[in-house]
Amino acid sequence: MSPRLPRPSLDGVLDLVDVDAMLDHVDINRLLERVDINRLLERIDVDALMDRIDVNAIVGKVDVEELVQRTELGAIIADSTSGVAQRVLDSIRAQAVSLDQVSNTIFDRLLRRDPVATPAGPPRFVA
């Protein structure tokens, strides 16, 4: 029987490695190409993620005056009462569409989707 050699400690080996220098040689884009985004997203606890978001801090950063000017709410308030509700709804819908487009752009970039390959809508309505 041959004598067993002691196994080196992994910590001891890692102490000898300059991790920063090693990471300088890693191609992050190539590494990310190997990541299964869908599998990664399945592991994310969205509720826990949302619990970490400080909604009050986000709302506190909203410039209400700017929002009113951009959505033409000032003009809506000055209009007659018969058209106010309709114009508010139209303005809110327009802002929701803009927000939807921005979120789509952000997620397309995060998920590395080709914006040209993304359909403009459901095939039934785009044709």
LINGI-V170874 format. One record per residue. SS is DSSP state (@ for helix, = for strand, . for the rest). PSI is psi in radians with two decimals (NA if undefined). D_LAST is the distance of its C-alpha to the last C-alpha in Angstrom with 2 decimals. Layout:
ss	psi	d_last
SS	PSI	D_LAST
SS	PSI	D_LAST
This chain:
ss	psi	d_last
.	2.38	77.00
.	2.51	75.56
.	2.50	75.50
.	2.39	72.12
.	2.53	71.09
.	2.44	69.91
.	2.33	66.14
.	2.56	65.22
.	2.29	63.85
@	-0.64	60.15
@	-0.69	60.94
@	-0.69	63.55
@	-0.78	61.13
@	-0.52	58.52
@	-0.43	61.26
@	-0.23	61.69
.	2.30	58.02
.	1.68	56.76
@	-0.70	53.35
@	-0.75	52.22
@	-0.66	53.16
@	-0.74	51.36
@	-0.43	48.14
.	-0.37	48.34
.	0.01	47.65
.	2.26	44.63
.	1.74	41.20
@	-0.73	39.25
@	-0.73	35.83
@	-0.68	36.81
@	-0.77	38.13
@	-0.48	34.95
@	-0.42	32.90
.	-0.17	34.98
.	2.27	34.26
.	1.73	32.04
@	-0.73	30.25
@	-0.74	29.15
@	-0.68	32.75
@	-0.78	34.06
@	-0.54	31.90
@	-0.45	33.12
.	-0.18	36.64
.	2.25	36.10
.	1.71	37.57
@	-0.66	35.21
@	-0.76	37.79
@	-0.68	40.51
@	-0.78	38.36
@	-0.57	37.61
@	-0.46	41.35
.	-0.21	42.10
.	2.23	39.94
.	1.61	42.05
@	-0.67	39.77
@	-0.67	42.62
@	-0.68	42.92
@	-0.83	39.22
@	-0.60	39.42
@	-0.41	42.67
.	-0.12	40.93
.	2.23	38.49
.	1.72	39.57
@	-0.71	39.25
@	-0.78	40.22
@	-0.75	37.49
@	-0.73	34.94
@	-0.75	36.16
@	-0.72	35.90
@	-0.51	32.39
@	0.05	31.04
.	0.51	33.02
@	-0.55	34.86
@	-0.78	37.96
@	-0.62	36.43
@	-0.74	35.16
@	-0.63	38.68
@	-0.34	40.16
.	2.94	37.91
.	2.73	39.16
@	-0.41	39.07
@	-0.57	36.75
@	-0.06	33.76
@	-0.86	34.68
@	-0.75	33.04
@	-0.76	29.67
@	-0.63	29.73
@	-0.80	30.83
@	-0.76	27.97
@	-0.73	25.46
@	-0.76	27.24
@	-0.74	27.29
@	-0.76	23.58
@	-0.73	22.96
@	-0.66	25.44
@	-0.70	23.91
@	-0.76	20.50
@	-0.77	22.50
@	-0.69	24.51
@	-0.75	21.53
@	-0.71	20.16
@	-0.79	23.72
@	-0.65	24.23
@	-0.76	21.06
@	-0.77	22.40
@	-0.85	25.83
@	-0.59	24.84
@	-0.70	22.70
@	-0.77	25.89
@	-0.71	28.15
.	0.11	26.23
.	0.75	25.75
.	2.50	21.98
.	2.01	20.37
.	-0.47	18.33
.	-0.59	16.34
.	-0.25	15.45
.	2.22	14.42
.	2.63	10.74
.	-0.22	9.83
.	-3.01	9.28
.	2.43	8.70
@	-0.58	6.02
@	-0.55	6.15
@	-0.32	5.77
@	-0.50	3.82
.	NA	0.00
